[in-house]
Amino acid sequence: MNVLLRAGALVAVAAVAGCSVTVSGDGRPGEGAREAVALQSFLLSPAEINAAMGAEGMVAAVTQSTLVEDGGRTNPTQCLSVSSVGQEHVYSDAGWTAVRVQSLREEGADFEHLVHQGVIEFSTQAQAAEFLTDSAGIWAACARAGRYAYRSPEADAVWLVGSVDDEGSVLALVTPQQLGEGWTCQRALAAAVNVVADVMTCSYDIEDRAAVTIAGQIADRVAG
């Protein structure tokens, strides 16, 4: 899979399995935003990510303090919040005030595990809870569509979409890549206080449910 993440001038490229994903960010928070670096402590460390993924050697490839802008690449549009972590078109009118998004993987071109973890702060706890509730309906609409296409300059890919699960206040669904030789991602979303944990995990283990674990651990950390 080719993975290209951009955060301003910061670019990281890695390859596995012949599909591609592009992530870039330009979103800006509303008034009253604090330094996004303050959210860094809510993210799991590389050691914690490795433990959750059953992996070794995963490191942070990119960390950014802007939302992801790749909305024009996902079809149908109701799958935008499934296809990307911290998607600008998804969060733009939700009242967010700060964001921290990080991508982790093994070094080199032949990585076998990938994690995008994001923490998005809102002005109020009610806004974060409302975002989670609204996302459940949006994810369900994507699941009813059954699949979505993701287009990038490197390659196009089709992702199948499973049903939405509510696993103890964590929203989750599984998205296997069509013709991806078993490459499968899981999405998870959780809210705690005024912060949403937005997580995607990908590996060749179709039974992997690490996204739920990671989102839950972030939410526990936020709740203190």
matplotlib code that plots the C-alpha trace (Angstrom):
import matplotlib.pyplot as plt

x = [0.0, 1.3, 0.7, 1.3, 0.8, 1.2, 1.3, 2.5, 6.1, 6.2, 5.9, 6.3, 5.9, 5.7, 4.6, 2.7, 0.2, -0.3, -3.0, -2.6, -4.0, -3.2, -3.8, -3.2, -4.3, -5.2, -8.1, -8.0, -9.8, -12.4, -11.9, -10.6, -8.4, -5.5, -2.1, -2.8, 0.5, -1.4, -3.5, -0.3, -0.5, -3.8, -2.3, -0.9, 2.9, 4.5, 5.1, 1.4, 0.4, 2.8, 1.2, -2.3, -1.5, 0.6, 3.5, 7.1, 8.9, 6.0, 7.1, 5.4, 5.8, 3.8, 2.2, 0.0, -2.1, -4.5, -7.5, -7.2, -8.3, -8.9, -12.7, -12.8, -11.3, -14.0, -17.2, -20.0, -19.6, -21.4, -18.3, -16.0, -16.0, -15.1, -12.4, -10.3, -9.3, -9.9, -11.5, -12.0, -15.3, -16.6, -15.5, -15.7, -19.1, -18.9, -17.4, -13.9, -11.1, -7.9, -6.7, -3.7, -3.4, -0.6, 0.3, 2.4, 3.8, 6.9, 9.9, 10.6, 8.4, 7.1, 5.2, 2.4, 0.7, -0.7, -2.4, -3.9, -4.9, -6.5, -7.8, -10.2, -11.1, -14.5, -15.7, -18.1, -18.7, -22.2, -20.7, -18.3, -21.2, -23.4, -20.6, -20.4, -24.2, -24.3, -21.4, -23.3, -26.0, -23.4, -21.4, -24.6, -25.4, -21.9, -22.4, -25.7, -23.8, -21.6, -18.5, -16.7, -14.0, -10.9, -9.1, -5.5, -2.8, -1.0, -3.9, -7.6, -9.0, -12.4, -13.1, -16.0, -17.8, -19.1, -21.9, -21.6, -21.0, -21.4, -18.8, -19.2, -19.6, -17.0, -18.4, -16.6, -16.7, -14.4, -13.4, -11.5, -9.8, -11.3, -8.6, -6.2, -4.8, -6.4, -5.4, -8.2, -8.8, -11.0, -12.4, -13.3, -14.7, -15.2, -16.0, -14.8, -15.3, -15.0, -12.6, -13.3, -10.9, -10.8, -8.8, -8.0, -6.0, -4.9, -3.2, -3.4, -5.1, -8.8, -9.6, -7.8, -9.9, -7.1, -8.9, -11.5, -8.8, -6.8, -9.9, -11.0, -7.6, -7.5, -10.9, -9.9, -6.8, -9.0, -11.4, -8.6]
y = [0.0, 3.5, 5.9, 9.6, 11.9, 15.7, 18.2, 21.4, 20.6, 17.4, 14.4, 10.7, 7.9, 4.1, 1.2, -2.0, -4.0, -1.6, 0.8, 4.4, 6.8, 10.6, 12.7, 16.4, 19.1, 22.8, 23.1, 25.9, 26.0, 28.4, 31.2, 30.2, 27.4, 26.4, 25.1, 21.7, 20.4, 20.3, 17.5, 15.4, 13.8, 12.2, 10.3, 6.8, 6.4, 4.3, 1.5, 1.6, 1.5, -1.5, -3.3, -2.7, -3.8, -6.8, -5.3, -4.3, -1.3, 1.0, 4.7, 8.0, 9.0, 12.2, 14.4, 17.4, 20.0, 20.6, 18.7, 16.3, 17.7, 15.0, 15.1, 15.1, 11.7, 9.7, 8.5, 8.4, 11.5, 9.9, 7.8, 10.8, 10.3, 6.6, 7.0, 9.6, 10.4, 14.1, 14.9, 18.7, 18.3, 16.2, 18.5, 21.9, 23.0, 20.9, 23.5, 22.0, 24.1, 22.1, 18.9, 16.6, 13.8, 11.2, 8.4, 5.4, 2.4, 0.3, 2.0, 1.2, 0.4, -3.0, -2.1, -4.4, -2.2, 1.3, 3.5, 7.0, 8.4, 11.8, 13.8, 16.6, 19.1, 20.9, 23.9, 21.9, 18.4, 18.5, 19.3, 16.3, 14.0, 15.3, 14.7, 11.1, 10.7, 12.3, 10.1, 6.9, 7.9, 8.9, 5.7, 3.7, 5.5, 4.5, 1.0, 0.8, 1.9, -1.1, 0.3, 3.4, 4.4, 6.3, 8.1, 9.4, 10.4, 7.1, 4.6, 4.1, 1.6, 0.3, -0.4, -2.6, -1.3, -3.5, -2.8, -0.2, -1.6, 0.4, -1.3, 0.2, 3.9, 3.4, 3.4, 0.9, -0.6, -2.7, -1.8, -4.4, -3.3, -5.0, -7.0, -5.9, -9.3, -9.2, -5.6, -4.5, -1.3, -0.7, 2.7, 3.7, 6.9, 7.7, 10.9, 11.9, 15.2, 17.7, 15.6, 13.0, 10.2, 9.4, 6.2, 4.0, 0.9, -1.2, -4.6, -8.0, -9.5, -9.4, -10.2, -7.2, -4.8, -2.5, 0.7, 0.1, -0.5, 2.6, 4.9, 3.6, 4.1, 7.7, 8.4, 7.0, 9.2, 12.3, 11.5, 11.2]
z = [0.0, -0.9, 1.9, 1.4, 4.3, 4.0, 6.8, 5.3, 4.0, 6.0, 3.7, 4.4, 1.9, 2.5, 0.3, 0.7, -1.3, -4.3, -3.2, -2.2, 0.3, 0.5, 3.6, 3.7, 6.1, 6.0, 8.4, 10.9, 14.3, 15.5, 18.0, 21.4, 20.1, 22.3, 21.1, 19.5, 21.0, 24.3, 22.9, 22.2, 25.7, 24.8, 21.9, 22.5, 22.4, 19.8, 22.4, 23.3, 19.6, 19.0, 21.9, 20.6, 17.1, 18.1, 16.2, 16.6, 15.3, 14.5, 14.8, 14.3, 10.6, 10.6, 13.3, 12.3, 13.9, 11.0, 9.8, 6.8, 3.4, 0.8, 0.6, -3.2, -3.4, -1.7, -3.4, -2.2, 0.0, 3.0, 3.4, 4.0, 7.8, 7.3, 4.7, 6.6, 10.2, 11.1, 7.8, 7.4, 5.6, 8.4, 11.3, 9.7, 11.2, 14.3, 16.7, 16.9, 18.5, 18.2, 16.5, 16.7, 14.1, 13.9, 11.6, 12.8, 10.8, 10.6, 8.9, 5.2, 2.2, 3.4, 6.5, 7.6, 10.2, 9.9, 12.5, 12.2, 15.6, 16.0, 18.9, 18.1, 20.8, 20.9, 22.7, 24.9, 26.1, 24.5, 21.0, 21.3, 22.3, 19.5, 17.0, 18.1, 17.8, 14.4, 13.2, 14.1, 11.5, 8.9, 9.3, 9.0, 5.7, 4.4, 5.6, 3.7, 0.5, 1.1, -0.4, -1.3, -3.9, -2.9, -5.7, -5.5, -8.0, -7.4, -7.6, -7.0, -4.5, -3.5, 0.2, 1.4, 4.5, 7.3, 9.7, 12.5, 16.0, 19.2, 21.4, 24.8, 23.7, 20.9, 17.3, 15.1, 11.6, 9.4, 5.9, 3.9, 0.7, -2.3, -4.1, -1.3, -0.5, 2.9, 3.8, 6.1, 8.1, 11.2, 12.1, 15.7, 17.2, 20.9, 22.9, 26.4, 28.0, 25.1, 23.0, 20.2, 19.6, 15.8, 14.9, 11.9, 12.1, 9.1, 8.8, 7.1, 10.2, 9.4, 13.0, 14.3, 16.4, 17.6, 16.6, 19.3, 21.9, 20.9, 20.8, 24.2, 25.7, 24.3, 25.7, 29.1, 29.1, 28.3, 31.0, 33.5]

ax = plt.figure().add_subplot(projection="3d")
ax.plot(x, y, z, "-o")
ax.set_aspect("equal")
plt.show()
